[in-house]
Amino acid sequence: MKGMFSRGLSLALFFVALSMDAQMDYGTIKLYNALTDQEIQDISDASTYDLNIVGDSLNIVAVPPGSVGSVTFSTTVGESRTESVAPYAFKGDVSGDFMSWLTLPNHLDVPITFTVNYWSAGGGTGSLVGDDVFTITFTKNFDLSVGRSVGP
């Protein structure tokens, strides 16, 4: 009986660790059009965005629920950034003029996991005050048989 309890507890802890991988419960993550600097929509975990619909000049912005010193972005495709001044944009900005994610076409149809950490001090330092983890995929559906883009 003791061995069964031990195995069950290990399995339960393993399950909890797996279920916590993707969580977006601290800030809000938004997809922006970098050409117009307009918000497209809030990002949700496990979403797919077609570049023929949302455009291909994009940036991702983290909006913390309160004051933070900085925000760090890291991805599973090896791209990262630290922002110490709002707006906290993954590809940066100049006084709110968002930069475009130029390498995005290299990552089409690949799930990209983002880890967004919110820090109490600038430069990704101080205490970690919250985090968001999510996975998104970008695609560009193009049907060669009809010579046009197709939606999701």
Protein Blocks (a to p, Z undefined) as FASTA:
>chain_A
ZZmmmmmmmmmmmmmmmmmmpacfkbccddddfklopafbdcdehiacdfklnopadcdd
dddfbdcfbdcdddfkopacddfbdcddfkbpeehiacddfklmmmgoiacdddddddfb
ehhiajdfbdcdddddddddddfknopacdZZ
